[in-house]
Every structure is written in C-alpha cells, then in structure tokens.
Amino acid sequence: DRDKDSFVSLLKEYPRGFIIEPVLKNAPEFASFNNSSLNTIRIATVRLDDRTEIPFAFARFGTNGSNVDNFCSNGIIASIDIETGIIFSTFRKDMKPCIIHPNSKKAIVGFKIPRWEELKAIVKEMALVVPSNRYTGWDMAYTPNGWVLIEANARGQFVNQMSAKKGIKRLFDEYINEIEIKEKKR
C-alpha cells in the first residue's frame, strides 16, 4: 500500500528482507467482469509419459468489488470447454448458476477466453518442468502483457465439477490406469 508504507519503513520493519512484486491487472476483456479483482483461470494438466492432457479448466471472477476472485469469497466459477475456450456453465457459493455477472451485467456463459490455444500451449510446456509431478492446477491471469503464471498447485482443487455438472473421477481413473500399465512394462 503506497499510501501507508514507504520503502524505507519497509526496510526497517523487515530487516531480513522481503519480496516486492508488481501489482497485476487484468486485460480489459477480463477486467470488464469485475475490475477490483484479478480474475484468473485454473487450468489443470496431467502429464502422461508421451503427452500432457488438460482435463478441465475454469475461470474465476470476483464480485461486489472484492479484491479476490475465489469461490469462498463469493466469487464465480465458470467452466471452460477445453476444445473451444468458451465458458459453458457457472456456479456460485449459493449453489446457483450465474449466467450474467451480477455487478457488471456482462454475459459469462458464452464468453470466449482470449488467446485460448496459447494458454493451453503454455501450461503444457510448464507441465514438463517438474517431471515427477504428474498433476498441476495452474492459476493463470490474462494481463495487458499476455498470460502470467500466478501459482502452480500440485494439489489443485476439482471444484470445476460443480460448475460443469460432471464428475471427473472416471477420467482420472483412466489416467492412473494408463500410468500404472506403462510402469508395469518397465
């Protein structure tokens, strides 16, 4: 908070050091839903021996001027079709769909994620960085400078099932079986 802290006061308060990160802002396409939060995408990867799959993805939008986009803070989860990058279903903490953003009145369902193919390529490339980690939930933000990694979750949530109205256990069982079969052949 630039109004509260100066760099000199931070040096005094944290003599062992600290990290300063830039404040990220959404590109206009995402900011138009709720500009007080960094609205993000959770896109999961499963790294198999010969390929990387994307089993699901969902957008998260903040509401009511909140500075966070997460579900537990009354944010909106919006399931994304992996092939097209188009949002097809939404879900809120109150268990109700939210086709239109309650504050901005912008349509969520039908929104196409900008540079979707680029995002898929980025997370598939990042999935190869730590070979021992087969599953990652990538939190990505679309900024005026393009896609930015917020964090990588080795145990990223599966809350997308509520929004998509479709379980994913069977799909993950298939991934696990494929991995186990290849491991036995080695």
N, C-alpha and C positions, 0 to 999 in steps of 0.2 A: 504494500500500500504506500504509494509515493507520498501521500499526504501525511502519513503517520511516521514513516521511517526514512531516515537518510542513510546513505551508505556508511557514513562514519559511525552512526549509532548502531548499525548492524555489526560493524567490526568490533565494537565494544561489547555488545551483547553476546556475540558468538566468536570469541577469540580463537577457537579451534578451527574455524572455517565454516562455510556454508556454500550452498549452490544457488546461483541465480539463473532462472530460466525465463525465456521470453513468454509473455502472455500470448497465447494463441487465440486467434479469432477465426470463425468460420468464413468461408467464401459466401458471397451473397445468396447462393442457392440454398444453403443450409441455415444461414443466419435469419433468413426470412421466416422460418418457423418459430424460432424463439432466439432473439439475439442476445439475451443475457447469459445464456449457457453455451458451452462448447458442445454442440450436438455431434455425436460420434456414431461410428459403425463398429459393431462387434462382428468380425468375420473369422470363422473357425477354419483351421487347416488340420488335416490328418495326413501325416507323412507315411506313406507305404514304401516298400522297397524301390519300386520302379516309377512311382508317381506321387503327386500330392493332390488330395481331394479337398474340396470345400463343401462340407456337409450342410452348413447353414450360415446365414448372415442376418443381422437385424440392425436397424437404425435405432438410435435413442435420441429423443427430443425432450428438452426441458419445457416446463410450463410455468405460467404465472410469474414470470420474471425471475425464476430460480436461476442460480448460477451453476447448477449441476443438471445433467440430463438423465440421471439414473432412475430406474423403476421405483426404488424405495422412497424416493423424494417426489413422488407423483409424476415422474416422467412417463413418456410414452415409448413403448417398444413397438417397432414396426418391422414385420418380417419382409425380407427381400428375396425375390425369385433369383436363384443363383444364375440361371441362364440369361435372363434379360436385365437384371439390376433394377427391376420395378417393384415397389412396395405393394404387397397384395393383402396384407392384414395387419391389424393393430391390436394393442392390448394395454390396459392401464391397471394400476393397483386396485381400483374399484371393480375389477373384473369385467369392465365394459370396453367394447371397441371404441376407437376414436378416429373415424374416417377423416374428419376435418380437425385441424389443430384448434383447441378451444380458445386460444388467445389471438393467434394471427389469422384464423379463419382460412388458412391455406390447406388445400387438399393434401392429405398424407398418402392415402391409398391412390395408387396410380403414379406417384412421383417416381421418376427415373433417377437413380443415383448417378451423378456426373462421373465421367471417366471410369465407369464400372470395370471394363476389361483391364484397364491399367491397374486398378486396385487389386483385382484378382491376381494379376501377374506379380505385383509387389509382395503380397503375402505368401504366394507360393515360393518365391525366391527367399524370403526371410525364413520360411519353414525349414530350409536346408542348413541354416546357420548352426543350430544345435542338433546334430544328428541323433542323439539319444532321446530327444523329446519328440514324440510322435504326434501329440495333440497340443494345439495352441489356440487360444482365443485372442485374436489381435484387436486392440482398440485403436481405431484409426480416425483421424479428423481430416475433413476436406477444408483446406485453408486457401486463401488467395494465391499461395505458392504451390498448391497441389496437396497430395496426400502426405500426412505426417503421422508417424507412429506415436501413440500416446503411451501404451504399455502392451506387453505380451503376457498373457495369463496361461500358465501351464495347466491350470485347472479352471479355465473359463466356464462360466455358467451356461446352462442349457435352457434358460428362460424363454428362448425363442419358441419352444414347444407350445407355450400358452397362446402366443400370438398366432402362430401358424396353424394351431389346432391339429397338430400332427406330432405324434411321438417319434423319437429318433433312435430308440433302443435297438430296433431291428437293424437299422443301418450301421450302428456302431458294433453290433454283434458280427455283422459281415466283415467289417474292417478287422476286428480282433481275430476272427477265424482265418482270414487271409494271412495275417501276420503270423499266426501260430503254425499254419501249414507250411509257410516258407521257412520258419525257424526249424521245424522238424526235418526238413530236407537238407539242412546244412550240416 
